[in-house]
Amino acid sequence: MKKLFLSLAMISAVALTSCGGNTETVNATEAQESATASEGAVTYIADSTSTVNWKGGKTFDDINKPEEGHWGIVKLKEGTATVNNGVLESGKFVADFTTFESKDLDSDPETKAKLDGHLKAADFLDVEKYPTASFEITGVKAIEGGDYNSEISGNFEFRGTPKNVTFKANVTVEGNVVTVKSEEFGINRKDFGITFAGGGGSIIKDEVLLQVDLTAKAQ
């Protein structure tokens, strides 16, 4: 079994978030030059089952009222990664935000449809104007020890705003299949133009938690 330094942080965002565990919000900086593949690199094509998982939540003015949150998925529309001698060199991935859904409400279709429609609207994801988001790798660094084997930096373009972000992930290659699972990491929704604050006594948190599950196959 080979180890490969590959990952995807694409995104997504929903203007709600739940902050848990030791998750930290990553810094979003100016976009950088994309990485390129060397001669002889192998191209991997992302599988349609790949997803970006999200968590979102809100607090309330009434401190006696517990926080509320939701979680769900966004499906990957397309993506490629190039690998040379087991090392990721470049890649770009596109998430389809028309597939955005809150999986925690599967047992309540009416409430789910209402929430998903609300979050896809202009105040939040604005899916009609921005149906996709992309992540293009700008750099890869190996990690020794700890829970993850790679640190990936890339330009995350979401709601028309490109920002460079860095996160950790574990990647494994078996035969012609690459599987990737990132850490759960946070982004600040305001970095990408989502400024809706809430209402009716609720306060939308700024942090959105993301976690990537990716499968890619050699072309």
N, C-alpha and C positions, 0 to 999 in steps of 0.2 A: 504494500500500500504506500503510495507516494503522498507527500504533503505538498499542497499547492497554496501559494499566497494569493488568494482570490477573494473578492468580496464585492458586495454591492450595497450601497447605501442610497438608495434612492428614496426616496420618498414619499413623502406624503404628508400631509398634515391635515389635521382636523383641529379646529380651534378649541377643543376640549382636551384635557389631559389629566392623568393620574400619575403622581410622582411616587414611586415606591422603591424600596431596597436602596442600593448604593448607586443607582443610575445617576449619571451626570449629564448636564446639558452641554453639548459640544459647541465649540466656538465656530461661528460662521464668518469667514473672511472673504476677501475679494477673490473672484474666480482666477484660476491659474491656467497655464498652458497644458493641454492634454498630453498624456503619455502616448508613445508610439510603439508599435511592435517591431522587433528585429526580424531579419530574414530567417526563415525556417520556423517561425513561431506557429503553433497549432491554434486554430480557431475553434472555440466552443460556442455552441448556440444554446441560449437559455430555453428551458422547457416551459410550456404554457402552464404547468402546475405551480410554477414559482410565485411566491407572494411576498408582500410587505405587510407585516402585522403592525397594528397601531393600538394605542391606548390613549384615552382622553378623559378629562374630568373637570369638575368645578366645585368650588366651595360656596358657602353662603354667608350673608351678613350675620345671620343668627348662628353664633358659635356653638350652640347646642344641637344644631342640625348636622348630621354626618355628611361627609363629602359624597358626591355621586360621580360615577364614571361609566364609560363604555369601552368596548374593545371590538376590533374587527380586522378585516383584510382589504388589501388592494392587490389585484392580480397584475402580473407582469405582462406587458404587451409584446415586447421583443427585447433581445439583448445579445451581445457577443462579447467574448473575452478572448484574448490571445495569450498563450502560454508557451514559454520556451524552457526546456529542461526542468519542468516542474515549477517554474516561477512565473507568476502573472506579470505581464508587461503592460497591457492596456485593456480597455473595455468600455463599453457604453451600454446602458440599460434604460428601458423606457417603461414606466408604470402607467397603466390605463385607469384613470380615476373615474371613468364611467362605471367601473366594477366595484367602486367603494361601497362597503356595507358594514353594518354593525352586527357581528355574529352573535353577540351576547343577547340579542333580542329575537333570535330565530323562532323562539316559542311564542312570540307575540307579533305576528306579521303586520298588524295595523300600526302599532307603535313603532316598529322597525321602519316601515315605509315613511312614516311621518318624520322620524329623526334623520334618516338617510337623505330625504329630500331637503330637509333644513340645512344639513351640513354640506350638501352639494351646491347650495345657493351662493349668491354673490358675496354675502357677508363672511363666508368661510372658504370653501374650496373653489368656488366659482367654476364648476366643471364645464359649464357651457362655453366659457371663454378659454379655459385652460384644461382641456380634457386629458392631457398627459403631463407627466413630470419625468425628468431624466437625471441620470447620474453618470458622469464620464470620469474615469480614473485619471488622476494626475500624478500619482506616486504610490509605491508599495514598499513597505518596510517589514522585514522579518522580525518576529518577537520570539525570544527564547525564554522558556519558563512561563509560569502563569497559566491562565485558562485559555488563552487564544494564541494562535501561531502567526497572525499577521495584523498589520495596521495599514489601513487603506485610506488614502486621501483622494477626493474627487470633487468635481464641480456638480453640485446639486441644483438643477434649475427647476424651480417650483413656483407656480403662479407668475411666470415671466421674470422671475428674479434669480439669477445665478449666484450661488455662494459656494465657497470651498469648505468642505467639512471633512473631519477625520474620525474614524471609529475602528474598533477591533472586530475580528471575525475568525472563526475556525473553518478551514477548507480541507476537504479530502478528495483525492482522485483515485478511482478504482476503474481500471480499464479505460473506457472512453467516456466515463461519467464523472462529473465534478459536482459535489454537493457542498453548499455553503450555508453556514448559520452564523449570523452576526450576533454580537452582544446586543442587549436592549440599551439603546442610547436615546438621549433627548435632544430635540431641536426647539428653538424658540420660535413660535409661530409669527411673532412680530418681525423677525428677520426677513420674512417672506410676504409681508404685507397684510397679514390677518390681524386686525386690530379690534375686532368686536369684543367689547368688555363684558357683556352679559346683561342681565336685566331681571326684574322681579325678585330682587334680593339675592341673586346668584352672581358669582364672580368666576369668569372663565380663567383657568390657569394658562400661563404663557407656555409652559413646556408641553410638548407632545412626544410620547415615547414611540420609537420605531424599532422593529427587529425584522431582519431579512432571512427568508428561507428560500434558497435558490438551488435549482438543479440545472446543469448545462451538459450538453453532449458534444463530443468532438465531431466536427463537420466532415 
